[in-house]
């Protein structure tokens, strides 16, 4: 843990070798988070966990504002980067130019229902942006739980809140998002 924080500080100071040191330390944890999230995607997902991790990592180290103050802050930023990548992917799939209005049917999994469609993911993102204005902590909890696939305990630790508070926030936020997504539709 201390190594990650030390390397993050070196990156912030502009050390070009530090980004090369960081990836081996965080790669497996990021890949597990990405795999957890992608396992919740509908069948036929073209984005792989490895590609999601690599894209998120590239965005993180190339970002102009890289002032991570801890390992937890870095993983919060990684969850945000993964969320943005998945939203962009959903919007790209939905676009009419790419035939986004047509449904792809995987015959092996035709009986399974999709957990989320691009429309639902975009509606969730719009509601999440509204929530972030009202309560950033609750919005970050959703990003960590839903987009990064963290458990309630892991998310609470990263956010620096108690497990009980995280559970309370999660219950409230799910209802809040449900209500606001209904309004968007």
N, C-alpha and C positions, 0 to 999 in steps of 0.2 A: 504494500500500500504506500509506504513512504517513497519507494522508488518511483511510482507513478506520479505522485505529487511533485517530486524533485524534477522529473523529466518535464512535466507540464510547466513548471516554473522556468526551466531552461528554454522551452519552446517559446514562452511568452517573452523571454529576453532575446529571442532571435537566433538561438543556436540551431543551425541547420542539421546537425547530427542528432539532435534530440528527437526529431520526428521519426527517425529510423529506429531509435531505441524504444519508442513508445509502442509501436505496433505489436512486437512480439509479446509485450507484457499484457496488453488488453485485447488482443485479437480473439482468443478463444472465448472470453467472456462476451465480447460483442457478437461473435458468431452464434453463441447459444441464444442470446437475446433475439437476434434476427431470425433464427430458426423457430423459436417459440412464436414469434409474431407471424411468420409466413405459414406456420402450421394451421393458423386460424383463417387463412385466406381461402377463397373458393378454389375448387379443383381446376387445373389448367393454368395456374399461376405461372407466368414465364419468368418472374424474378426469383433468383435463387438466393439463399442466405449469404453465400460467399459474395455474390455481386452486391447485395444490399450493404454488407459490412464494408466492402471496399469503397463503394460510392460514398457512404456516410463518413468513412475515415478520411477520404480525400477532401470532402467538403469541410470537415473539421480542421484539418491541418492547413488548408488553403484559405480559410476564413481570415478576414482582416482583423476581426475582434476575437482573439484567442486568449482571453484573460481568465483561464480556468483557475480557480483558487483551491481546488481539491479534486480528488479522484471522483467523488460523488458529483461534483459540478461537471466534470468531463462526461460522465455517463448520462447525466441529464441532457447535456448538449448532444450526445450521440442519439439519445431517444428522440430528440427534436429533429435531428437530421434524418433519421429513419422515417419519422412521420411525414416529413416533407417529401421524401423520395416516394413513399407509398401513395401520397396524395397526388403527386405529379403523375405517377404511373396510372392511377385511376382516371385522372382527367384525360390523359393521353388515350387510354382505352375507350373513353366515352366519346371522344371527339368524332363528329360525323365524318370528317375527312378520312379517318382511319376505319370507318365502319363501326364506330362505337355504339351505334344504335341497334346493332344486330347482336343476337345472343349466340355464343358459342356453346355447343352441346358436346360434352365428352360422353360417349356412349357407355363406357365402363362405369361412369359415376352418375349416369342420368337420374338414378333414383334419389341421389343425395341432393339436398337443397343447399343452395349457397348461403353462407352466413352473412355475406355482405356483397353488395353490388357497388360498382363505381358511383352510382347515384347516392347510395347510402353513405359511402365513405366521404364523399364531397359534402353532403349534408352534415355529417358528423364534424368535419373540419370547420365548416361555417359556424356551427353552434359552439365548437371549442374555441374559436377565435373570440366570440362574444363572451364566453366564460372567462377567458384569459384577461379581458378588460376588467371584469367584475372581481375575479378572485384568481390570481395567477397560481397560487398553491394548488388549488383544486384542479385547474387546467393542467398543471404539471403532473399531478397524480394520474390523471387520465392518460397523458402521454406515456408515462412510465408503465402503467398497467396495461393499457390497450395496445399501444404502438410498440413498446419495447418488450412486452410480455413478462414484466416483473411481477413477483408476488406482492401481496399487500405489505409484508414485512420488509422486503427489499426496497420497495418504493418509499415506505415510511423512513427507513434509514437514510436514503439519499436525500429526501426532503427535510430531514431533521425534525420529524414530528413523531409523536408516539403512535404505536400500533392502533390504539383506541381512536385517536383522532383521525388516523388514515381510514379506518373502517367507517367512521361517521361521515367523513368527507366523501368517501367512495359511494356510500348509500345515497347521500344527498345529491351528489353530482350525477349519478346515473339517472335519477328521477328528473333532475334539471335538464340534462341533455335530451332525454326522451321527450319532454314537453317542448323544448325548443326545436328539435328535429321535426316533430309533428307540425309545428308552425311553418317550417321551411317548405315542407311538402305541400 
